[in-house]
Amino acid sequence: MQVLKFDWNPLTGIDIIGNFKLHFYSLMWVIAFIIGWYIMKRIFTKEKVSLDYLDPLFIYTVLATMLGARLGHVLFYQSELISEDFFSIFLPFKFKGGFEFTGFQGLASHGAAIGIIVGMYLYRKKYTYKSLLWILDRIVITVASGAVFIRIGNFINSEIIGKVTDSNFGVRFIQDQYYKREIVQRTGINDVQKAYSAVTDNAQFQNLLEAVPYRHPSQLYESFCYIFVFLILLYFYTKTSKKDQPGFLFGLFLVLLWSIRFFIEFTKEPQGEEYINWFGLNTGQWLSIPFVLIGLYFMFVYKPKTAVK
């Protein structure tokens, strides 16, 4: 079953000029936001909501997602950046160890979720055409679709890798195994991309390739599962009356997405420093549990005190 095992050593972006590189991971975010905007436009049109509210919603969503995801990563997994490379928290550059354009890397989905909720609350404070739960019930459809592409971006970047596996399905992440400086030193090839390519293409470096273990492609597991989260939410929105039950779709999203995240975490390597690691569960799993519980509350318990428009 070797067909289900393969080496992953891709081009991760396009060099533009100097240290500036257009990362495919960043493009995945752009695609996610564009598709999300289109889905919300269809929803607004279907429900006869003025499109004048759409662009502000888009801006709030982008800013809330990126800021929440970045701060979440720093707080939950990489707090040392606060003292060691503070400006890299908010800018797409790395300053420690030399200036480098990195794009917006190090983004946590739990932080993004919190950021979106806060962002939608602030948006609703300014634009009162619908309730907060009406907005959340619909924005989660776009979030689910976007999550598919973000995890593909993680796969392209060889990040959020899975644990070593001896099963018939595994991936060797070359660029995760060897840092840029290391691969240049070990191959003697100064061009980083050519050095990485030599590991898989040149028999001279077979020993370097064989040292890379096969791992679970956890990013692809998540991406595939999120397709079904999106389809389930879309079904309940278009084919049932659940879209009229305030909080139901929002709750369903929380239960589905974070349950998936909880179980797939068993196949992942730790994402940086694990500050929470109790009873055999990692940080990502403990952070997922409250979201699932909140989701169940909105699906089966929550009743609005007044009619929600």
N, C-alpha and C positions, 0 to 999 in steps of 0.2 A: 504493500500500500504506500510506496514511496511517493505516488502522485499527490498524496495529501500532505506531504512534507516538502517545504521549499525554503530557499534562502531569500532573505529580504534585505536588499542593499540598494535602495532606490536613489534617484536624484531627488533631493528634498526641496529644491527651489531653483531659481534662475538668478545668476549673478548679474547685477545691473551695473554698478560702478563701485570701486573700492570695496569697503566692507558691507555695502548695501546689497541685500539679497531678497528677492521676492520669494517668500516661502509658500509652498503649496498648502501648508497648514493654514496660513492666513487666508488663502483663497477659499478654503473650506468654510471659514467663518463668513466671508463675504457671500458665498453661495447660500449659506444657511440663512443669513439675514434677508437676502433678496427673495428667497422662496417664502420666508415668513411674512415679508411685506405683501407679497402677492396673495397668500392665503388669507391674510387679514383684510385685504381689499375685497376679496370675494365675499368674505363674511359680512363686511360693512355693507356691501351692495345688496346682498341677500336680505339683510335685516333693515335695509333702508336707513342706515346711519350715514350722516354726512361724511364725505371723504375728507373734509377739512380737518377732521380729528385724526386722520390716519398718519400723516407725516409727523406730527408731534408725538404720537404713540410710538412710532418707529424710533425716533430720536431717544425718547426716554428708555425704550427697551434696549437699544444698543448700548447706551451709556451705563444703564443699571446692570446689564449682563456682564460687560467687560470689567467694570469696576468691582462688582461683587465677586466675580470669578477670580480676579487677581488678588484682591484682599483676602478672599477665602483661602487661596493657595498659601499665601504668606502666613496667615494666622494658623492654619491647620497643619501645614506641612513644611514650611521653610521660613520660620520666624527669624532666622539668623540674618536674613536680608535687611531687616530693619536697622541693624547696626553695621553690617558689612558692605552693603551696596544699596543704600536707601532709594536713590533715584531710579534704580532699575525696577522698583516696584510699580511705578506709574508710567515709565517710558519704555518704548520698545528697543532699549539699548542695554548692553552690559558694560559696566564701567570698571569693575574689579578685574584685575589681570589683563587690562587692555580694553580699549574701546571697541565695541562690536555691535552692529545692528542684529538683533535677534528676533525681531517681531514680538508679538505679544504671546510669550510662552509662560508656562507655569500658571495655569488657570484651573480652578477647582469648581466642579459642577455644583457642589453643595453651596459654595459661596455665590455662584451664579443664580441659583434658585432663590436664595435669600435676597440677593440684589434685585431680582426681577419683582419679587413681592413688594419690597420697599419702593422700588421704582414705580410700580403700578399704583401704589397707595398715593405717592406724590403726584402722579399724573392725574389721578381721580380727584385730588384736592383742587386742581386747577381746571379740569374739564369734567363737568358734572352731568354729562348727557346720559350716562348709564352708571349703574352701581359698580363698586369695586369687584364684586364677585362675578358680575356679567363680563367684565374685562378679563378677569383671571380664567374664567371658564372657557374663554375663546383663545386667549394668548397661549395657553398650554398646548393647543393643537400645533401652533407654529413652533413652540419650543421642542416638542417631540420630533417634528420633522428636522429641525436644525441639529438635534443631538445625533442624528444619523451621520451627518456630514462631519461633525466635530470629531467623532470617534474615528472616522476614516482619516481625518487629518492627523490624529494621534498615531495611527498606524503608519502613515507616510513618514512621520517623524521618528518612528521606532521608540515611542515613549508610552508610558503606562503599560509596560510589557507584562506578560504572564509568567507564571512559574515554570520551571523546567519540567518537561513531560517526556515520558517514554512511550506515549500513545502513538497511534498511527496518524495523528494530526498535529503537526507542530511547525514552527517557523524559527529559523535561525536569524536573529536580529544582529547583523554584522555591526551596524553603526552604534548600537547600544553597548556591544561588547568592548569596542575599542574607542577611546577618546581620539579627537582629531590629532593632537600632538603625538599620541602613542602610535597611531597607525602610520603617521609620517615617519617616525623613528624606526618602526619595525619593518617597514617596506623599503625605506630609503627613497621614497617618491615624495617630492615636495608638494605636489598638487594633491590636496586632501581628497577630492572626489576621485582622482585617478588612483590614489592609494587604496581607497575603499574598494574600488572596482577591481583592483588587482587581486584582492583576497578571494573573490569568487571566480575571476576570469583567468588567473595565471596559476598554473600548477606549481610554480615555484613557492607559492605561499599557501599550499595545501594545509600545512601544519597550523596556520592561523585560522583557517576555515574550520578545521576539525576541532579546534578548541572552543568553538562557539556552540553552546547547547541548543537543542530544540526547545521552544517554549510555547505555551498556550498563546494564541493570538487573541488575547482578551478584548482588545479594541474592536476586533471584528465580531466577536460574540455580542458585545454591547450594541454595536451598530445594527446588526441583524435584528436583535430583539426590539430595538427602538422603532424599527419599521412597523412592527406589530402594535406597539404602543400608539403610534400615529394613526394607524388604520382603525384601531379600536375606538380611539377618541373621535375620529372622523365619522365612524359608523354611528356612535351614540349621538353625535351632533346632528347628522343629516337624516337618520332613519328612525330616531326615537324622540320622545318628548322630554328627554332628560336635560336637554339644553335649557329648558325652562325651569328646572329645579336648581335654584341658586347654590353654587358650590359643588354640585355633583361632578361635573367634568373636571374641575380643579382637583377634587379629592381623588377621582379615579386616576388622574395623571400621577398624583403623588404616590398612590399605592402601587401602580404598575411600574413606573420608572424606578422608584427607589427599592422596590422588592427585587427587580432585576439587578440593580446595582449591588444590593446586599449579597446575592448569591454568586454573582460573577466575581466579587471580591475574593472568593475562595481560590480563584485561579490566578490572582494577580500577585506580583511582587509589591512590597511596601512602597508607597509613593512619598519618598523622603522620610523625614523623622516621624515615627509613629508616636504621637503624644498620648493617644488613647489606645490601649492595647489590653483590654480586660477580657477574661474568660475565653481566650482564643479568638476574639473578634478584633479586627483592626479599626483604625480611625474611620475609614470610609463606611464601614458597616454600622458603627455606633452612631455616626452622623445621619445615616439613612433611616434608622429606626424611628426617630421623632417625626420625620416626614411621612412615613407610612401611617403612623398613629393619627396624625393630623388629617391625612387623607381619608381614613376610615371615619373620622368624626364628621367631616363634611359630606361624605356619601350617605351615612346612615343616621346621624344624630342631629346635625345642625338644622334648625328651623328659623327662618328670618322672623324677627318680631313684627316687622311691617312689610307690606307688599314691596317687592323689589322690582324696580323698573329696568 
